[in-house]
């Protein structure tokens, strides 16, 4: 919602080795536009977490039963006008978007999408509604990025309040906010 605390962040994008090679050579990132994308449509990065990016690439390729090799590339990202879901202001935007989406779908006689453990169709629809509202309003410009924290995985240790796959994820809507791409040093991945 604001630019009070941001500069550049380092994000890590899990992909195949072929895609990593193309990105490092200057190819554009491909936006994800699934109806279940947790932060809506965008180019997904793991903030400050190259190991999690690589683990995601491994999981994704395994799910697809792909013979491709996993990889991760780093990117310097300017969050710009960020829908930051770690702030009250960002969550307030989601509440407004949810109400607007709910009323609109009710008028159409359509049900709201639902979330499951793996597929976040409701969250995606609400965030996409927030983008539509931002584009139609005069209060602030469209969002460049969306940032959220996700608690996933097993407890780090018995009785822990920490989980082993907790992460901050960023969805870049405006590709111009990706200021550079870099190869990730192998020692950061082991």
Backbone as ProteinMPNN parsed JSONL, in Angstrom:
{"seq_chain_A": "XXXXXXXXXXXXXXXXXXXXXXXXXXXXXXXXXXXXXXXXXXXXXXXXXXXXXXXXXXXXXXXXXXXXXXXXXXXXXXXXXXXXXXXXXXXXXXXXXXXXXXXXXXXXXXXXXXXXXXXXXXXXXXXXXXXXXXXXXXXXXXXXXXXXXXXXXXXXXXXXXXXXXXXXXXXXXXXXXXXXXXXXXXXXXX", "coords_chain_A": {"N_chain_A": [[0.814, -1.191, 0.0], [2.062, 1.129, 0.447], [5.097, 3.039, 0.369], [6.868, 3.055, 2.517], [8.933, 1.673, 3.768], [10.645, 0.44, 1.994], [13.332, -0.476, -0.133], [15.379, -1.862, -2.358], [14.838, -5.378, -2.82], [16.045, -8.73, -2.56], [15.069, -11.356, -4.525], [14.173, -14.766, -5.197], [13.759, -17.007, -7.784], [12.331, -19.986, -8.495], [12.863, -22.469, -10.939], [13.317, -24.289, -14.054], [16.528, -25.525, -15.234], [16.902, -24.814, -17.901], [15.127, -22.647, -18.215], [16.256, -20.903, -16.342], [18.747, -20.393, -17.551], [17.894, -19.042, -19.856], [16.664, -16.766, -18.694], [18.866, -15.557, -17.445], [20.202, -14.836, -19.698], [18.725, -12.764, -20.581], [16.059, -13.117, -21.312], [12.531, -12.478, -20.9], [10.701, -12.786, -17.789], [8.062, -15.11, -17.211], [4.734, -14.468, -16.483], [2.732, -15.9, -13.927], [-0.542, -17.053, -14.177], [-2.524, -18.514, -12.902], [-5.665, -19.596, -11.512], [-5.409, -20.067, -8.887], [-3.228, -18.905, -7.738], [-1.424, -17.797, -5.0], [-0.854, -15.111, -4.342], [-2.209, -13.758, -6.278], [-2.057, -12.966, -9.811], [1.168, -12.923, -11.328], [4.79, -12.624, -11.313], [6.592, -14.873, -9.542], [8.534, -14.784, -6.558], [10.784, -15.836, -3.986], [11.469, -14.184, -1.123], [14.694, -13.331, -0.121], [15.522, -16.022, 0.099], [16.987, -18.337, -1.272], [17.298, -21.152, -1.091], [14.72, -22.083, -0.56], [13.471, -21.336, -2.9], [14.745, -23.04, -4.724], [13.949, -25.509, -3.651], [11.209, -25.338, -4.145], [11.238, -25.375, -6.959], [12.186, -27.97, -7.399], [10.061, -29.463, -6.257], [7.91, -28.648, -7.907], [8.714, -29.54, -10.48], [8.837, -32.25, -9.979], [6.127, -32.81, -9.397], [5.073, -32.422, -11.928], [6.184, -34.51, -13.17], [8.499, -34.155, -14.63], [11.481, -34.375, -16.556], [13.29, -32.409, -16.467], [15.908, -30.375, -15.046], [16.073, -28.84, -11.834], [16.434, -25.359, -10.914], [17.5, -22.123, -9.717], [17.135, -18.622, -9.948], [18.379, -15.4, -9.107], [17.006, -12.156, -8.35], [16.997, -8.618, -8.443], [14.73, -6.601, -6.96], [12.563, -3.884, -7.095], [10.156, -2.987, -4.958], [8.308, -1.002, -5.329], [5.084, 0.392, -5.704], [3.578, -1.299, -3.451], [1.367, -3.894, -2.573], [1.265, -4.716, 0.426], [0.916, -7.335, 2.38], [1.715, -7.786, 4.91], [1.122, -5.729, 6.462], [-1.265, -3.657, 8.249], [-2.613, -1.83, 6.623], [-2.395, -3.015, 4.084], [-3.865, -5.392, 4.479], [-6.346, -4.251, 5.012], [-6.999, -3.309, 2.459], [-7.442, -5.757, 1.218], [-9.716, -6.619, 2.642], [-11.648, -4.779, 1.783], [-11.635, -5.374, -0.963], [-12.531, -8.015, -0.861], [-15.17, -7.678, 0.125], [-16.28, -6.224, -2.031], [-15.942, -8.058, -4.167], [-17.48, -10.203, -3.173], [-20.09, -9.087, -3.056], [-20.443, -8.488, -5.779], [-20.31, -11.065, -6.996], [-22.475, -12.238, -5.716], [-24.627, -10.758, -6.762], [-24.487, -11.66, -9.372], [-25.196, -14.233, -8.94], [-23.296, -16.144, -8.51], [-21.073, -18.404, -6.85], [-18.615, -17.69, -4.291], [-15.148, -18.308, -4.876], [-13.207, -20.958, -3.337], [-10.68, -21.686, -0.868], [-8.078, -24.137, -0.593], [-5.701, -26.337, 0.956], [-3.535, -26.379, -0.847], [-4.396, -24.953, -3.096], [-5.255, -21.684, -3.649], [-7.748, -20.318, -4.419], [-9.781, -18.486, -3.608], [-8.253, -16.481, -2.292], [-6.675, -15.644, -4.453], [-8.66, -14.605, -6.193], [-9.639, -12.483, -4.617], [-7.356, -10.86, -4.367], [-6.916, -10.262, -7.051], [-9.255, -8.797, -7.471], [-8.639, -6.623, -5.837], [-6.599, -5.493, -7.357], [-8.063, -4.672, -9.603], [-9.788, -2.793, -8.438], [-7.855, -0.921, -7.593], [-6.87, -0.076, -10.067], [-9.065, 1.217, -11.082], [-9.532, 3.282, -9.348], [-8.826, 6.592, -8.03], [-7.269, 7.07, -5.906], [-4.737, 5.912, -5.509], [-1.903, 4.625, -7.375], [-1.875, 1.711, -9.639], [-0.944, -1.488, -8.257], [2.436, -2.489, -8.113], [3.685, -4.694, -7.061], [3.021, -7.552, -4.941], [3.144, -8.609, -1.61], [3.54, -11.181, 0.744], [3.344, -13.165, 3.778], [3.791, -16.565, 4.419], [2.93, -19.267, 6.355], [4.077, -22.396, 6.519], [4.537, -25.968, 6.373], [6.163, -28.262, 8.67], [6.376, -28.174, 12.293], [9.237, -26.508, 13.538], [10.551, -27.596, 15.699], [9.538, -29.68, 18.46], [6.647, -28.286, 19.912], [7.136, -25.807, 18.876], [6.577, -22.49, 17.608], [7.337, -21.903, 15.126], [7.621, -22.731, 11.676], [8.983, -25.046, 9.284], [8.88, -24.347, 6.567], [8.118, -21.739, 6.342], [7.788, -18.607, 4.756], [8.509, -15.556, 2.936], [6.808, -14.298, 0.273], [6.836, -12.845, -2.963], [4.937, -11.388, -5.471], [5.443, -10.165, -8.563], [3.883, -7.784, -10.394], [4.343, -5.77, -12.2], [6.664, -6.002, -14.546], [8.781, -4.213, -14.948], [9.76, -3.631, -12.505], [11.613, -5.46, -11.851], [14.852, -5.232, -11.561], [17.277, -6.377, -12.162], [18.874, -9.496, -12.948], [20.443, -12.35, -11.562], [22.95, -14.903, -11.295], [22.797, -17.491, -8.913], [24.951, -18.109, -6.291], [26.342, -21.261, -5.746], [27.011, -22.099, -3.145], [25.09, -20.906, -1.586], [22.97, -22.517, -1.873], [23.282, -24.913, -0.657]], "CA_chain_A": [[0.0, 0.0, 0.0], [2.87, 2.323, 0.62], [6.531, 2.887, 0.129], [7.457, 3.606, 3.722], [10.086, 0.953, 4.292], [11.279, -0.386, 0.978], [14.335, -0.148, -1.115], [15.405, -3.05, -3.204], [14.909, -6.658, -2.131], [16.523, -9.826, -3.38], [14.098, -12.432, -4.645], [14.704, -15.967, -5.837], [12.738, -17.595, -8.639], [12.569, -21.389, -8.795], [12.511, -22.802, -12.322], [14.196, -25.326, -14.608], [17.837, -25.004, -15.662], [16.74, -24.175, -19.214], [14.509, -21.338, -17.994], [17.264, -20.078, -15.664], [19.722, -19.974, -18.558], [17.246, -18.028, -20.704], [16.487, -15.54, -17.902], [20.188, -14.942, -17.269], [20.591, -14.296, -21.007], [17.911, -11.59, -20.867], [14.669, -13.422, -21.643], [11.613, -11.977, -19.872], [10.015, -13.733, -16.917], [6.682, -15.402, -17.586], [3.818, -14.302, -15.359], [1.803, -16.973, -13.59], [-1.919, -16.556, -14.202], [-3.427, -19.562, -12.443], [-6.745, -19.091, -10.658], [-5.106, -20.447, -7.503], [-1.981, -18.27, -7.302], [-1.636, -17.301, -3.648], [-0.793, -13.648, -4.319], [-2.741, -13.27, -7.541], [-1.214, -13.167, -10.978], [2.436, -12.224, -11.265], [6.037, -13.38, -11.373], [6.768, -15.216, -8.129], [9.873, -14.839, -5.974], [10.942, -16.09, -2.555], [12.332, -13.109, -0.637], [15.888, -13.664, 0.669], [15.462, -17.436, 0.428], [17.289, -19.12, -2.475], [17.072, -22.586, -0.861], [13.282, -22.357, -0.702], [13.196, -21.237, -4.334], [15.206, -24.281, -5.347], [13.074, -26.587, -3.184], [9.96, -25.203, -4.888], [11.478, -25.846, -8.331], [12.251, -29.438, -7.329], [8.699, -29.959, -6.013], [7.085, -28.382, -9.088], [9.118, -30.437, -11.559], [8.448, -33.606, -9.565], [4.675, -32.903, -9.595], [4.834, -32.503, -13.376], [6.927, -35.686, -13.639], [9.404, -33.618, -15.638], [12.883, -34.825, -16.534], [14.116, -31.207, -16.425], [16.669, -30.173, -13.817], [15.667, -27.619, -11.143], [17.412, -24.283, -10.75], [16.967, -20.898, -9.131], [17.848, -17.394, -10.324], [18.125, -14.279, -8.217], [16.595, -10.912, -8.993], [16.908, -7.402, -7.654], [13.357, -6.145, -7.168], [12.059, -2.665, -6.462], [8.765, -3.307, -4.658], [7.46, 0.062, -5.858], [3.795, 0.512, -5.008], [3.416, -2.688, -3.017], [0.267, -4.341, -1.734], [2.031, -5.433, 1.442], [-0.033, -8.037, 3.236], [2.266, -7.876, 6.258], [0.72, -4.489, 7.133], [-2.706, -3.464, 8.421], [-3.13, -1.123, 5.453], [-2.539, -3.99, 3.015], [-4.978, -6.293, 4.801], [-7.57, -3.461, 4.83], [-7.305, -3.332, 1.026], [-8.04, -7.072, 0.94], [-11.07, -6.658, 3.198], [-12.497, -4.021, 0.855], [-11.732, -6.147, -2.206], [-13.388, -9.173, -0.584], [-16.569, -7.219, 0.172], [-16.676, -5.869, -3.396], [-16.052, -9.307, -4.912], [-18.603, -10.966, -2.628], [-21.329, -8.446, -3.511], [-20.532, -8.664, -7.233], [-20.642, -12.449, -7.318], [-23.826, -12.475, -5.227], [-25.528, -10.175, -7.769], [-24.448, -12.554, -10.53], [-25.64, -15.563, -8.538], [-22.136, -17.039, -8.562], [-20.452, -18.605, -5.54], [-17.227, -17.281, -4.102], [-14.184, -19.413, -4.924], [-12.767, -21.41, -2.013], [-9.279, -22.066, -0.699], [-7.719, -25.429, -0.026], [-4.325, -26.259, 1.447], [-2.601, -26.106, -1.947], [-4.956, -24.033, -4.092], [-5.803, -20.511, -2.964], [-8.609, -19.667, -5.409], [-10.423, -17.309, -3.012], [-7.238, -15.436, -2.11], [-6.32, -15.135, -5.78], [-9.769, -13.78, -6.685], [-9.697, -11.259, -3.818], [-6.217, -10.014, -4.737], [-7.189, -9.747, -8.4], [-10.26, -7.741, -7.289], [-7.917, -5.456, -5.309], [-5.904, -4.861, -8.492], [-9.077, -3.999, -10.42], [-10.197, -1.59, -7.7], [-6.748, 0.047, -7.643], [-6.785, 0.46, -11.43], [-10.241, 2.069, -11.321], [-9.594, 4.385, -8.395], [-7.924, 7.739, -8.166], [-6.574, 7.239, -4.632], [-3.349, 5.5, -5.617], [-1.637, 3.935, -8.643], [-1.948, 0.243, -9.58], [0.128, -2.12, -7.506], [3.547, -3.077, -8.86], [4.036, -5.966, -6.437], [2.249, -8.004, -3.779], [4.056, -9.301, -0.694], [2.843, -11.845, 1.833], [4.039, -14.165, 4.576], [3.063, -17.827, 4.436], [3.402, -20.234, 7.336], [3.882, -23.724, 5.942], [5.45, -27.024, 6.782], [6.109, -28.873, 9.997], [6.993, -27.401, 13.364], [10.699, -26.569, 13.497], [10.895, -28.492, 16.807], [8.305, -29.923, 19.238], [6.128, -27.141, 20.644], [7.585, -24.579, 18.225], [5.68, -21.602, 16.88], [7.965, -21.689, 13.828], [7.484, -23.85, 10.745], [10.197, -25.176, 8.466], [8.739, -23.808, 5.21], [7.601, -20.376, 6.391], [8.524, -17.778, 3.807], [7.919, -14.339, 2.386], [6.741, -14.431, -1.175], [6.55, -11.615, -3.694], [4.445, -11.523, -6.84], [5.719, -8.932, -9.304], [2.889, -7.54, -11.442], [4.963, -4.868, -13.167], [8.005, -6.54, -14.806], [9.799, -3.161, -14.889], [10.267, -3.567, -11.132], [12.754, -6.386, -11.786], [15.944, -4.356, -11.986], [18.41, -7.174, -12.615], [18.814, -10.934, -12.681], [21.792, -12.831, -11.32], [23.193, -16.319, -10.992], [22.892, -17.715, -7.469], [26.144, -18.843, -5.887], [26.002, -22.615, -5.31], [27.143, -22.268, -1.698], [23.849, -20.446, -0.964], [21.939, -23.519, -2.121], [23.596, -26.175, 0.03]], "C_chain_A": [[0.852, 1.246, 0.0], [4.317, 2.02, 0.308], [7.275, 3.47, 1.322], [8.764, 2.944, 4.11], [10.893, 0.206, 3.24], [12.401, 0.31, 0.241], [14.253, -1.302, -2.087], [15.419, -4.29, -2.318], [15.486, -7.679, -3.105], [15.479, -10.926, -3.338], [14.703, -13.578, -5.422], [13.566, -16.715, -6.515], [13.12, -19.034, -8.973], [12.06, -21.734, -10.186], [13.368, -23.993, -12.776], [15.524, -24.692, -15.007], [17.73, -24.289, -17.002], [16.136, -22.781, -19.07], [15.512, -20.403, -17.322], [18.281, -19.538, -16.66], [19.144, -18.87, -19.446], [17.079, -16.707, -19.957], [17.802, -14.812, -17.72], [20.704, -14.336, -18.569], [19.715, -13.118, -21.424], [16.476, -11.861, -21.273], [13.754, -12.872, -20.542], [11.055, -13.112, -19.017], [8.597, -13.928, -17.426], [5.803, -15.248, -16.345], [2.971, -15.545, -15.165], [0.406, -16.376, -13.559], [-2.899, -17.668, -13.863], [-4.507, -18.962, -11.557], [-6.517, -19.418, -9.187], [-3.804, -19.837, -6.997], [-2.214, -17.503, -6.001], [-1.658, -15.782, -3.554], [-1.347, -13.038, -5.606], [-1.748, -13.501, -8.661], [0.076, -12.359, -10.847], [3.609, -13.171, -11.439], [6.455, -13.611, -9.923], [8.236, -15.36, -7.729], [9.766, -15.157, -4.493], [11.906, -15.021, -2.047], [13.448, -13.673, 0.231], [15.987, -15.146, 1.003], [15.74, -18.307, -0.81], [17.055, -20.62, -2.292], [15.603, -22.945, -1.035], [12.866, -22.253, -2.163], [13.589, -22.506, -5.071], [14.325, -25.456, -4.933], [11.742, -26.544, -3.924], [10.124, -25.727, -6.312], [11.522, -27.369, -8.371], [10.852, -30.033, -7.176], [7.827, -29.809, -7.26], [7.429, -29.329, -10.233], [8.738, -31.881, -11.242], [6.946, -33.819, -9.775], [4.327, -33.083, -11.071], [5.481, -33.738, -13.991], [7.857, -35.31, -14.788], [10.805, -34.192, -15.458], [13.845, -33.629, -16.468], [14.797, -31.089, -15.069], [16.264, -28.851, -13.162], [16.816, -26.62, -11.022], [16.722, -23.112, -10.054], [17.802, -19.738, -9.649], [17.469, -16.318, -9.315], [17.712, -13.063, -9.008], [16.621, -9.783, -7.969], [15.559, -6.788, -7.988], [13.12, -4.851, -6.406], [10.577, -2.929, -6.208], [7.8, -2.225, -5.128], [6.21, 0.261, -5.026], [3.338, -0.897, -4.673], [2.142, -2.882, -2.204], [0.905, -5.273, -0.712], [1.074, -6.044, 2.455], [0.538, -8.336, 4.615], [1.9, -6.63, 7.062], [-0.804, -4.426, 7.264], [-3.312, -2.789, 7.194], [-3.346, -2.094, 4.289], [-3.704, -4.934, 3.248], [-6.308, -5.544, 4.676], [-7.984, -3.405, 3.359], [-7.971, -4.66, 0.665], [-9.465, -7.17, 1.469], [-12.054, -5.934, 2.284], [-12.701, -4.798, -0.446], [-12.63, -7.368, -2.023], [-14.857, -8.767, -0.579], [-17.083, -6.907, -1.233], [-16.876, -7.121, -4.247], [-17.274, -10.105, -4.472], [-19.941, -10.401, -3.113], [-21.52, -8.671, -5.008], [-20.923, -10.078, -7.634], [-22.046, -12.814, -6.851], [-24.862, -11.948, -6.224], [-25.609, -11.075, -8.999], [-24.978, -13.954, -10.221], [-24.534, -16.598, -8.607], [-21.546, -17.208, -7.17], [-19.04, -18.022, -5.502], [-16.33, -18.493, -4.309], [-13.807, -19.805, -3.496], [-11.279, -21.726, -2.04], [-9.189, -23.512, -0.247], [-6.273, -25.289, 0.436], [-3.38, -25.818, 0.334], [-3.096, -25.046, -2.915], [-5.696, -22.901, -3.395], [-6.676, -19.699, -3.928], [-9.31, -18.426, -4.846], [-9.415, -16.182, -2.854], [-6.841, -14.816, -3.439], [-7.406, -14.194, -6.301], [-9.849, -12.453, -5.929], [-8.552, -10.324, -4.202], [-6.406, -9.454, -6.149], [-8.255, -8.647, -8.348], [-9.605, -6.47, -6.753], [-7.182, -4.73, -6.431], [-6.886, -4.104, -9.381], [-9.535, -2.715, -9.735], [-9.11, -0.516, -7.739], [-6.658, 0.699, -9.018], [-7.933, 1.425, -11.726], [-10.277, 3.304, -10.444], [-8.606, 5.485, -8.691], [-7.059, 7.92, -6.923], [-5.097, 6.903, -4.699], [-3.158, 4.733, -6.92], [-1.82, 2.425, -8.513], [-0.751, -0.319, -8.819], [1.17, -2.713, -8.446], [3.835, -4.497, -8.381], [3.044, -6.279, -5.323], [3.214, -8.818, -2.923], [3.247, -9.92, 0.43], [3.716, -12.86, 2.539], [3.166, -15.413, 4.603], [3.72, -18.781, 5.412], [3.047, -21.61, 6.794], [4.842, -24.713, 6.575], [5.195, -27.519, 8.192], [6.704, -27.929, 11.036], [8.509, -27.581, 13.296], [11.248, -27.5, 14.584], [9.624, -28.667, 17.636], [7.901, -28.698, 20.055], [6.458, -25.798, 20.02], [6.425, -23.792, 17.627], [6.209, -21.283, 15.495], [7.796, -22.938, 12.971], [8.638, -23.851, 9.76], [10.08, -24.641, 7.037], [8.12, -22.41, 5.201], [8.456, -19.492, 5.477], [7.77, -16.49, 3.502], [7.958, -14.496, 0.882], [6.337, -13.09, -1.775], [6.039, -11.999, -5.079], [4.653, -10.17, -7.523], [4.706, -8.819, -10.433], [3.486, -6.695, -12.57], [6.399, -5.343, -13.407], [9.123, -5.489, -14.77], [10.404, -3.02, -13.493], [11.407, -4.564, -10.908], [13.93, -5.642, -12.395], [17.168, -5.106, -12.487], [18.227, -8.62, -12.213], [20.246, -11.412, -12.487], [21.8, -14.327, -11.03], [23.387, -16.456, -9.488], [24.117, -18.581, -7.192], [25.731, -20.193, -5.286], [26.098, -22.801, -3.798], [25.907, -21.758, -0.946], [22.731, -21.477, -1.072], [22.192, -24.832, -1.393], [23.454, -26.025, 1.527]], "O_chain_A": [[0.394, 2.312, -0.411], [4.693, 0.883, 0.023], [8.193, 4.275, 1.163], [9.621, 3.584, 4.719], [11.757, -0.597, 3.594], [12.394, 1.524, 0.035], [13.179, -1.66, -2.568], [15.943, -4.262, -1.204], [15.417, -7.504, -4.322], [15.06, -11.37, -2.27], [15.632, -13.39, -6.208], [12.544, -17.015, -5.898], [14.117, -19.272, -9.654], [10.957, -21.341, -10.567], [14.055, -24.618, -11.969], [15.631, -23.469, -15.106], [18.39, -23.273, -17.219], [16.581, -21.839, -19.726], [15.607, -19.233, -17.692], [18.635, -18.36, -16.616], [19.821, -17.887, -19.748], [17.325, -15.642, -20.524], [17.856, -13.587, -17.827], [21.541, -13.434, -18.55], [19.924, -12.534, -22.487], [15.736, -10.919, -21.554], [14.157, -12.806, -19.381], [10.952, -14.253, -19.468], [8.005, -13.016, -18.002], [6.088, -15.821, -15.293], [2.544, -16.17, -16.136], [0.195, -15.311, -12.98], [-3.973, -17.761, -14.457], [-4.288, -17.931, -10.921], [-7.343, -19.082, -8.338], [-3.324, -20.217, -5.929], [-3.105, -16.658, -5.923], [-2.415, -15.227, -2.757], [-0.983, -11.921, -5.973], [-0.723, -14.156, -8.474], [0.071, -11.248, -10.318], [3.435, -14.365, -11.682], [6.648, -12.659, -9.167], [9.05, -15.956, -8.435], [8.793, -14.796, -3.831], [13.049, -14.961, -2.501], [13.195, -14.398, 1.194], [16.48, -15.503, 2.073], [14.826, -18.943, -1.335], [16.654, -21.296, -3.239], [15.279, -23.992, -1.594], [12.002, -23.003, -2.616], [12.856, -22.988, -5.935], [13.99, -26.303, -5.76], [11.201, -27.586, -4.293], [9.257, -26.439, -6.817], [10.959, -27.986, -9.275], [10.495, -30.983, -7.871], [7.094, -30.728, -7.625], [6.533, -29.862, -10.887], [8.362, -32.641, -12.134], [6.528, -34.868, -10.266], [3.395, -33.811, -11.413], [5.344, -33.985, -15.189], [7.987, -36.035, -15.775], [11.245, -34.456, -14.339], [15.062, -33.809, -16.42], [14.322, -31.633, -14.072], [16.123, -27.843, -13.853], [17.992, -26.985, -11.028], [15.51, -23.125, -9.837], [19.022, -19.846, -9.775], [16.376, -16.332, -8.748], [18.026, -12.943, -10.193], [16.309, -9.975, -6.794], [15.271, -6.49, -9.147], [13.438, -4.743, -5.222], [9.814, -3.08, -7.162], [6.611, -2.489, -5.308], [6.266, 0.294, -3.797], [2.778, -1.598, -5.517], [1.87, -2.132, -1.267], [1.063, -6.468, -0.959], [0.498, -5.341, 3.284], [-0.077, -9.056, 5.402], [2.317, -6.488, 8.211], [-1.533, -5.055, 6.498], [-4.413, -3.145, 6.774], [-4.356, -2.012, 3.589], [-4.45, -5.243, 2.32], [-7.305, -6.142, 4.272], [-9.173, -3.449, 3.044], [-8.94, -4.692, -0.095], [-10.331, -7.745, 0.81], [-13.16, -6.418, 2.042], [-13.815, -4.866, -0.964], [-13.399, -7.719, -2.918], [-15.691, -9.426, -1.199], [-18.201, -7.287, -1.583], [-17.868, -7.231, -4.967], [-18.016, -10.622, -5.307], [-20.82, -11.154, -3.531], [-22.617, -9.003, -5.457], [-21.768, -10.27, -8.508], [-22.734, -13.601, -7.5], [-25.86, -12.616, -6.496], [-26.675, -11.23, -9.593], [-25.183, -14.761, -11.127], [-24.8, -17.792, -8.745], [-21.521, -16.256, -6.39], [-18.371, -17.883, -6.526], [-16.717, -19.605, -3.949], [-14.066, -19.054, -2.555], [-10.7, -21.995, -3.092], [-10.098, -24.04, 0.393], [-5.689, -24.213, 0.312], [-2.516, -24.97, 0.555], [-2.293, -24.315, -3.494], [-6.644, -23.132, -2.645], [-6.38, -18.54, -4.217], [-9.419, -17.417, -5.542], [-9.691, -15.046, -3.24], [-6.688, -13.598, -3.539], [-7.102, -13.108, -6.795], [-10.101, -11.411, -6.535], [-8.761, -9.119, -4.346], [-6.087, -8.292, -6.404], [-8.171, -7.672, -9.095], [-9.965, -5.366, -7.161], [-7.142, -3.5, -6.459], [-6.575, -3.013, -9.859], [-9.655, -1.672, -10.378], [-9.411, 0.667, -7.9], [-6.399, 1.898, -9.12], [-7.783, 2.345, -12.531], [-10.973, 4.27, -10.756], [-7.681, 5.33, -9.488], [-6.214, 8.813, -6.88], [-4.285, 7.536, -4.022], [-4.125, 4.246, -7.505], [-1.912, 1.909, -7.399], [0.311, 0.3, -8.752], [0.836, -3.354, -9.442], [4.179, -5.38, -9.167], [2.332, -5.403, -4.831], [4.0, -9.612, -3.439], [2.373, -9.272, 1.005], [4.696, -13.354, 1.982], [1.951, -15.329, 4.785], [4.913, -19.069, 5.314], [1.875, -21.946, 6.631], [5.821, -24.339, 7.222], [4.168, -27.236, 8.809], [7.442, -27.003, 10.7], [9.0, -28.678, 13.026], [12.296, -28.118, 14.4], [8.708, -27.854, 17.512], [8.71, -28.141, 20.797], [6.101, -24.756, 20.57], [5.423, -24.364, 17.197], [5.613, -20.492, 14.765], [7.825, -24.06, 13.476], [9.201, -22.805, 9.438], [11.098, -24.497, 6.36], [7.65, -21.949, 4.161], [9.68, -19.617, 5.434], [6.576, -16.357, 3.769], [9.0, -14.788, 0.294], [5.597, -12.313, -1.171], [6.633, -12.829, -5.767], [4.096, -9.158, -7.097], [4.673, -9.663, -11.329], [3.168, -6.891, -13.743], [7.267, -5.114, -12.564], [10.288, -5.837, -14.581], [11.434, -2.37, -13.319], [12.086, -4.51, -9.883], [13.99, -5.449, -13.609], [18.011, -4.524, -13.169], [17.515, -8.93, -11.258], [21.159, -10.94, -13.164], [20.811, -14.915, -10.591], [24.061, -15.637, -8.864], [24.292, -19.645, -7.785], [24.863, -20.246, -4.414], [25.34, -23.585, -3.228], [25.694, -22.133, 0.207], [21.68, -21.337, -0.446], [21.397, -25.765, -1.504], [23.678, -26.983, 2.267]]}, "name": "protein", "num_of_chains": 1, "seq": "XXXXXXXXXXXXXXXXXXXXXXXXXXXXXXXXXXXXXXXXXXXXXXXXXXXXXXXXXXXXXXXXXXXXXXXXXXXXXXXXXXXXXXXXXXXXXXXXXXXXXXXXXXXXXXXXXXXXXXXXXXXXXXXXXXXXXXXXXXXXXXXXXXXXXXXXXXXXXXXXXXXXXXXXXXXXXXXXXXXXXXXXXXXXXX"}
